Amino acid sequence: MDSIRLSIFANRIDAICGEMGVTLQKSAFSPNIRDRLDYSCAVFDAAGELCAQAAHIPVHLGSMAFAMADVVSAFDWSAGDMVVFNDPYKGGTHLPDVTLVAPLFITGKLMGFVANRAHHADIGTESPGSMPLSCSLSEEGLLIEPALLVKNDQLQDVYFSKLMAHMRNRQESSGDFIAQIAANRRGLERLAALIETTGIEEYLHSLSALNDYAARLAKDALAAIADGEYCFQDVLDDDGQGHNDIMIKARISCRSGAVSVDFSGTAAQVTGNINCPLSVTAAAVYYVFRCLMPPQTPACAGSFRHIKLLAPAQSVVNASYPAAVTAGNVETSTRIVDVVLGALAQALPEKIPAASHGSMNNLAMGYIGDAKNAAWDYYETIGGGMGASNLAGGLDAVQTHMTNTLNTPIESLEMKYPLRIRRYQIRRNSGGDGHRKGGEGLIREYEFLAPARVTLLTERRLHSPWGLAGGEPAKTGVNRLNGEILPGKVAFDVSSGDSMAIETPGGGGYGE
């Protein structure tokens, strides 16, 4: 296939994912999807191999790329089907991330799948915001085993009603589910139009050529890493259940454009919810190496052909059921990125940045509801400082690495929930010093206008984001309630008039 035709094909199939994302955003009810853009969309082939993805959430898309083949092989698919699931041990990440998968048939032949994954702030747990300080998967909300949500293009009303019975705000929850269905339908429509234009044989040939092209670009990028073994280790602050300094260790072996990442020596899975299913660990590893590839590298399965992953069973990076995983998806995935980057910095010191703020700074809150106050659920992640590099200082107040969401606008937050934002500002002097300075963190202060239950799942409160090449570490983050310092992982009740401030870490500095 000539380069011009291949480029046109790659852009057309990417555009399908982008249009699915816009459909989902514009149709969703919750600020979490509509404003923060906490969702991802992708196209897969008939075997569940990744064909294309939009530039959405790395932890969503990498995990789907790793695990979708197992999901699609479990069903006898028919046109008009749509399967829903959130099981972290069957292709999911954590329970709030709900995935919908739909097959495309052309003249009776299965051609592939479209899928989207979106974060639901209410997934049926007793803890508002559905990010509890949990000790087992059963405490984290409604577990949705892969099941048909749509059959013959008809919503399965009985099954859907059972799902909605677990939700507090059923209007908002059902609206978000229906938006996900709409996004998949738009994807099927656009993918069918693409195949109609190219023809089935040409479409399949184009997919094969796209994967081969991606594999060549990826191998060339990986071959730029000098052959050898590179080791690094870092720790998570704690699991919220009394276990501290939880080790993540990686040994990266590079040989002629092939890479193996071995997590032997990493801590065993713990009581708290920082454990990762293997799909999330794969997403973090894929993300780092994707950053080393040329920008034009297609986001398809071919990009990852030369990356091998080894992770001990029942460890925090390859947990076994029923280990709690809510924070593994958001916090441990971020630390895995730090560890892989730290190892690669030994081989590519001019390309790898210092550690970024290292936490999604998760805030979940809401109220179960009573005679005086309505029920509500809210969840957001808060940005911090980006690590500096040989080329430039780190950016201030941004989301980094495994998340790609926006902040929730203050106007949207205050209009929908009993909250007032008292401060939202740069946290000055939080970035690490160096020849290139690390980015600054954020301060976001909330005043509660009604009673609420709050859960914080945050990292880098005890261990600083590290600098590189002589650069200084960044400041750790701080959580405060009415001025008093809180633990990094904690759940508590607040009253009307209480104030909570989240001060996020900066990024590490680079160079002396």
C-alpha positions in Angstrom: 0.0 0.0 0.0 1.4 3.4 -1.0 2.1 5.9 1.8 -0.6 8.4 0.7 -3.4 5.8 0.7 -2.2 4.4 4.0 -2.1 7.9 5.6 -5.6 8.7 4.4 -6.9 5.3 5.8 -5.2 5.9 9.1 -6.7 9.4 9.5 -10.2 8.1 8.5 -10.3 5.4 11.0 -8.8 7.7 13.7 -11.6 10.2 12.9 -14.2 7.5 13.7 -12.9 7.3 17.3 -12.8 11.1 17.6 -16.4 11.4 16.4 -17.5 8.7 18.9 -15.9 10.8 21.6 -17.7 14.0 20.6 -21.0 12.1 20.5 -20.4 10.7 24.0 -19.4 14.1 25.5 -22.3 16.0 24.0 -24.9 13.3 25.0 -23.7 12.6 28.6 -25.5 14.0 31.6 -22.7 14.0 34.2 -20.0 16.7 34.5 -17.5 13.8 34.9 -18.0 12.8 31.3 -19.4 16.1 29.8 -16.9 18.5 31.3 -13.9 16.5 32.5 -13.9 14.2 29.4 -13.2 11.1 31.5 -13.9 8.7 28.6 -12.2 6.9 25.7 -13.2 5.4 22.3 -11.5 2.9 20.0 -12.0 0.6 17.1 -10.9 -3.1 17.1 -10.7 -5.8 14.5 -12.7 -9.1 14.5 -10.2 -10.7 16.8 -10.2 -7.9 19.3 -6.9 -6.4 18.3 -6.7 -2.6 18.5 -7.0 -0.8 15.2 -7.4 2.9 16.2 -8.0 5.0 19.2 -8.6 8.7 19.8 -6.2 10.8 22.0 -8.3 10.2 25.1 -7.3 8.5 28.4 -4.1 6.4 28.3 -5.1 4.1 31.1 -8.4 3.3 29.4 -7.1 2.7 26.0 -3.9 0.8 26.9 -5.9 -1.6 29.1 -8.5 -2.2 26.3 -5.7 -2.9 23.9 -4.3 -5.5 26.3 -7.6 -7.3 27.2 -10.2 -6.8 24.6 -9.4 -10.1 22.7 -10.5 -12.0 25.8 -13.8 -10.1 26.0 -14.8 -10.5 22.4 -13.9 -14.2 22.3 -16.4 -14.9 25.1 -19.6 -14.1 23.0 -21.4 -15.5 20.0 -21.9 -12.0 18.5 -24.9 -10.9 16.3 -25.6 -7.7 14.6 -27.3 -5.2 17.0 -25.6 -6.6 20.1 -23.9 -4.4 22.7 -22.1 -5.8 25.7 -21.5 -3.9 28.9 -18.9 -4.7 31.6 -16.6 -3.2 34.3 -15.0 -6.3 35.8 -11.3 -5.4 36.4 -10.4 -9.0 36.1 -12.1 -9.4 32.8 -10.7 -6.6 30.7 -11.8 -3.6 32.9 -9.7 -1.2 35.0 -11.8 -0.4 38.1 -15.5 -0.5 38.7 -16.4 3.1 37.9 -15.0 2.6 34.3 -17.9 1.1 32.4 -17.1 -0.3 28.9 -19.6 -0.9 26.0 -18.6 -3.0 23.1 -20.5 -3.4 19.8 -19.8 -5.6 16.8 -20.0 -4.5 13.1 -21.3 -7.0 10.5 -21.1 -6.4 6.8 -23.1 -8.8 4.6 -23.2 -11.2 7.5 -19.4 -11.1 8.1 -18.0 -9.9 11.5 -15.6 -7.0 10.5 -14.7 -5.7 13.9 -15.9 -3.8 17.0 -16.3 -0.3 18.4 -15.9 0.3 22.1 -16.0 3.2 24.6 -15.2 3.4 28.2 -16.4 6.1 30.6 -16.0 6.9 34.3 -19.3 6.8 36.3 -19.2 8.8 39.6 -22.0 6.6 40.9 -21.5 2.8 40.4 -23.5 1.6 43.3 -21.2 1.8 46.3 -22.3 3.2 49.6 -19.4 5.7 49.4 -20.5 8.8 47.4 -18.3 9.3 44.3 -17.7 5.5 44.1 -14.0 5.7 45.0 -14.1 4.2 48.5 -11.3 3.5 50.9 -11.9 -0.2 50.2 -10.3 -3.5 51.2 -12.0 -5.8 48.7 -13.6 -5.6 45.3 -17.0 -6.2 46.8 -16.8 -2.9 48.7 -16.1 -0.9 45.5 -19.6 -1.0 43.9 -21.6 -2.9 41.4 -19.6 -5.6 39.6 -20.9 -5.9 36.0 -19.9 -9.1 34.4 -19.8 -9.0 30.6 -23.5 -9.1 29.5 -25.8 -8.0 26.7 -27.1 -4.5 27.3 -28.5 -4.2 23.8 -29.9 -7.1 21.7 -31.2 -6.6 18.1 -30.6 -2.9 18.6 -33.1 -2.9 21.5 -32.1 -1.9 25.1 -32.7 -4.9 27.4 -35.0 -3.0 29.7 -35.2 -5.6 32.5 -31.4 -5.9 32.7 -31.0 -2.1 32.5 -33.5 -1.5 35.3 -31.6 -3.9 37.5 -28.4 -1.9 36.9 -30.1 1.4 37.5 -31.6 0.1 40.8 -28.1 0.3 42.3 -27.6 4.0 41.4 -28.6 6.9 43.6 -29.1 9.5 40.8 -30.8 7.2 38.2 -31.6 10.0 35.7 -27.9 11.0 35.5 -26.7 7.4 35.5 -29.1 6.2 32.8 -28.3 9.3 30.7 -24.6 8.4 30.7 -25.3 4.8 29.8 -27.5 5.9 26.9 -24.8 8.3 25.8 -22.3 5.4 25.6 -24.8 3.5 23.5 -25.2 6.5 21.2 -21.4 6.8 20.8 -21.1 3.2 19.8 -23.9 3.5 17.3 -22.2 6.5 15.7 -19.0 4.5 15.5 -20.7 1.6 13.8 -22.3 3.9 11.3 -19.0 5.6 10.4 -17.0 2.3 10.3 -19.6 0.8 8.0 -19.3 3.8 5.7 -15.5 3.5 5.6 -15.7 -0.2 4.7 -18.4 0.5 2.1 -16.0 3.0 0.5 -13.0 0.8 0.5 -14.5 -2.7 0.1 -14.0 -5.5 2.6 -10.8 -6.9 1.0 -9.2 -3.4 0.8 -10.2 -2.6 4.4 -8.6 -5.8 5.7 -5.5 -5.2 3.6 -5.3 -1.6 4.9 -5.5 -2.8 8.5 -2.7 -5.3 8.0 -0.6 -2.6 6.3 -1.3 -0.1 9.1 -0.2 -2.6 11.8 3.0 -3.5 9.8 3.8 0.2 9.4 3.2 0.8 13.2 5.4 -2.2 14.1 8.3 -0.9 11.9 8.1 2.6 13.4 7.9 1.1 16.9 10.8 -1.2 16.4 13.0 1.6 15.0 12.2 3.7 18.1 12.9 0.9 20.5 16.2 0.1 18.7 17.4 3.6 19.6 17.6 2.3 23.2 21.0 0.9 23.8 21.0 -2.9 24.3 21.3 -3.7 28.0 19.3 -4.0 31.3 18.1 -1.0 33.2 16.6 -1.2 36.7 14.7 1.2 38.8 12.4 1.2 41.9 10.1 3.5 43.6 7.4 3.3 46.3 3.8 4.1 46.8 3.2 6.1 50.0 0.7 3.7 51.5 -2.5 1.6 50.8 -4.7 3.5 53.3 -4.9 0.3 55.5 -1.6 0.5 57.4 0.9 -0.7 54.8 3.6 1.9 53.9 6.4 2.2 51.3 5.0 -0.3 48.9 7.7 -1.2 46.4 7.4 -1.2 42.6 10.5 -2.5 40.9 11.2 -2.9 37.1 14.0 -4.4 35.1 13.9 -3.4 31.4 15.8 -5.6 29.0 16.5 -4.1 25.5 17.8 -6.2 22.6 17.7 -5.0 19.0 14.4 -3.2 19.1 12.6 -5.7 21.4 11.8 -4.8 25.0 11.0 -6.9 28.0 9.7 -5.2 31.2 10.0 -7.5 34.3 8.3 -6.4 37.6 9.9 -9.2 39.7 10.6 -7.9 43.2 7.5 -5.8 43.3 5.5 -5.9 46.5 2.7 -8.5 46.9 -0.8 -7.3 46.6 -2.0 -5.5 49.7 -5.2 -5.0 51.7 -5.9 -1.5 50.4 -7.1 -0.6 47.0 -3.9 0.3 45.2 -3.6 -3.1 43.5 -3.6 -3.2 39.7 -5.1 -5.8 37.4 -2.5 -6.7 34.8 -4.4 -4.8 32.0 -3.7 -1.5 33.9 0.0 -2.3 34.3 0.2 -3.0 30.6 -1.5 0.3 29.9 1.2 2.2 31.9 4.0 0.3 30.2 2.6 0.8 26.7 2.1 4.5 27.4 5.7 5.1 28.2 7.1 3.4 25.1 4.5 5.0 22.9 5.9 8.4 24.0 9.3 7.3 22.6 7.8 6.6 19.2 7.4 9.1 16.4 4.1 11.2 16.6 2.8 9.6 13.3 3.0 6.1 14.8 -0.5 4.6 14.4 -2.3 3.8 17.7 -2.9 0.1 16.8 -1.8 -3.3 18.0 1.3 -3.2 15.8 2.8 -0.5 18.0 3.1 -3.0 20.9 4.3 -6.1 19.1 7.9 -5.8 20.3 7.0 -5.1 24.0 6.8 -8.0 26.4 5.5 -7.8 30.0 6.3 -10.0 32.9 4.6 -9.4 36.3 4.4 -11.7 39.3 0.9 -13.1 40.1 -0.7 -11.7 43.2 1.5 -8.6 43.2 0.3 -5.0 43.3 1.0 -4.9 39.5 -0.8 -8.2 38.7 -3.5 -8.6 41.4 -5.8 -11.5 41.8 -9.5 -11.5 42.5 -11.0 -10.3 44.9 -8.2 -7.7 45.6 -9.4 -4.1 45.9 -8.3 -2.1 42.8 -10.1 1.3 42.9 -6.9 3.3 43.3 -4.7 1.0 41.4 -6.1 2.3 38.1 -5.3 5.9 39.1 -2.4 6.0 41.5 -0.4 2.8 41.0 -0.6 3.1 37.2 1.0 6.6 37.6 3.8 5.1 39.8 4.5 2.4 37.3 5.1 5.1 34.7 7.6 6.8 37.1 9.4 3.5 37.6 9.6 2.7 33.8 10.8 6.2 33.1 13.3 6.0 35.9 14.8 2.9 34.3 14.8 4.4 30.8 16.5 7.5 32.0 19.7 5.4 32.4 19.7 4.6 28.7 18.2 7.9 27.3 19.2 10.6 29.8 18.6 13.3 27.1 15.0 12.2 26.4 13.5 11.2 29.7 12.0 13.9 32.1 12.1 14.0 35.8 9.1 12.6 37.7 5.9 14.5 37.4 3.5 15.1 40.3 2.8 11.3 40.5 -0.8 11.3 41.6 -4.2 11.9 40.1 -5.1 13.5 43.5 -8.5 11.8 43.5 -11.4 13.5 45.2 -14.7 11.7 45.6 -17.6 13.2 47.5 -21.4 13.4 47.8 -24.4 12.6 50.0 -26.6 9.6 50.2 -29.7 11.8 50.7 -32.3 12.3 53.4 -35.4 14.4 54.0 -33.4 17.7 54.0 -30.7 17.1 51.4 -30.8 15.5 48.0 -28.5 12.7 47.0 -25.5 13.6 44.9 -22.2 12.0 43.7 -19.1 13.7 42.4 -15.6 12.7 41.4 -12.6 14.6 40.0 -8.9 14.4 39.6 -6.7 17.4 40.2 -3.6 18.3 38.2 -0.1 19.1 39.5 3.4 19.9 38.2 5.1 18.2 35.2 8.6 17.0 35.5 11.3 19.1 33.8 13.5 17.6 31.0 16.7 18.4 29.2 14.7 20.5 26.8 12.4 22.6 29.0 11.0 23.2 32.4 7.9 21.3 33.5 4.5 22.7 32.8 2.5 24.1 35.7 -0.9 22.8 36.9 -1.6 20.0 34.4 -2.8 16.4 34.3 0.1 14.1 33.4 0.8 10.7 32.1 -2.0 8.2 32.7 -4.8 10.7 32.8 -5.8 13.2 30.1 -8.9 14.7 31.7 -9.8 18.4 32.1 -10.6 20.1 35.3 -14.3 20.6 36.1 -15.0 24.3 35.6 -15.9 26.1 38.8 -19.1 27.4 37.3 -20.3 23.8 36.5 -19.3 22.5 39.9 -21.0 25.3 41.9 -24.1 25.2 39.7 -24.7 21.5 40.1 -23.5 20.7 43.7 -23.6 22.3 47.1 -20.0 23.5 46.9 -18.2 26.7 46.6 -14.6 27.0 45.3 -12.7 29.4 47.5 -9.3 29.1 45.9 -8.0 27.6 42.7 -4.5 28.7 42.1 -0.9 27.8 41.3 1.0 26.4 44.2 4.2 28.5 44.0 7.6 27.0 44.7 6.3 23.4 44.7 8.3 22.4 41.6 11.9 21.0 42.0 14.8 23.4 41.3 17.4 22.7 38.7 18.8 23.9 35.4 15.3 23.3 34.2 12.7 23.9 36.9 9.9 21.4 37.6 6.3 22.5 37.1 4.2 23.9 39.9 1.3 22.1 41.6 -2.2 23.4 42.3 -4.2 24.5 45.3 -7.9 23.9 45.1 -10.0 24.7 48.1 -13.7 23.7 48.6 -16.3 25.1 51.0 -19.1 22.7 51.7 -22.6 24.3 51.7 -24.3 21.1 52.9 -23.2 17.9 54.7 -21.2 15.4 52.6 -19.0 12.3 52.7 -15.5 12.8 51.2 -12.9 10.3 50.2 -9.3 11.2 49.2 -7.0 8.8 47.3 -3.8 10.7 46.8 -0.1 9.9 46.5 3.2 11.7 46.8 2.2 13.0 50.2 5.2 11.2 51.9 7.7 10.7 49.0 8.7 13.5 46.7 8.6 13.3 42.9 12.3 12.8 42.0 14.5 15.1 39.9 17.0 13.9 37.3 20.6 14.8 36.4 21.2 16.6 39.6 17.8 18.3 39.6 16.0 18.7 43.0 12.9 16.8 44.0 9.5 18.5 44.1 7.5 19.3 47.2 5.1 16.6 48.3 1.4 17.3 48.3 -0.8 18.2 51.4 -4.5 17.7 52.1 -6.1 19.8 54.8 -9.6 20.0 56.4 -10.2 23.3 58.2 -6.5 23.8 58.3 -5.6 20.4 59.8 -3.4 18.0 57.8 -5.1 14.8 56.6 -3.6 11.5 55.5 -3.1 10.9 51.8 -5.9 8.2 51.8 -8.8 8.9 54.0 -12.6 9.1 54.2 -14.5 11.5 56.5 -17.8 13.4 56.9 -18.0 17.2 56.6 -20.6 19.7 57.7 -21.9 22.8 56.1 -19.2 25.5 56.4 -16.3 23.1 56.5 -13.3 23.9 54.2 -11.0 21.4 52.5 -7.8 22.3 50.6 -5.9 20.0 48.3 -2.3 21.1 47.6 -0.9 18.9 44.8 2.8 18.1 44.3 5.1 19.8 41.8 7.3 18.1 39.2 11.0 17.2 39.7 13.7 19.5 38.4 16.3 18.6 35.8 20.0 19.3 35.9 22.1 21.1 38.5 
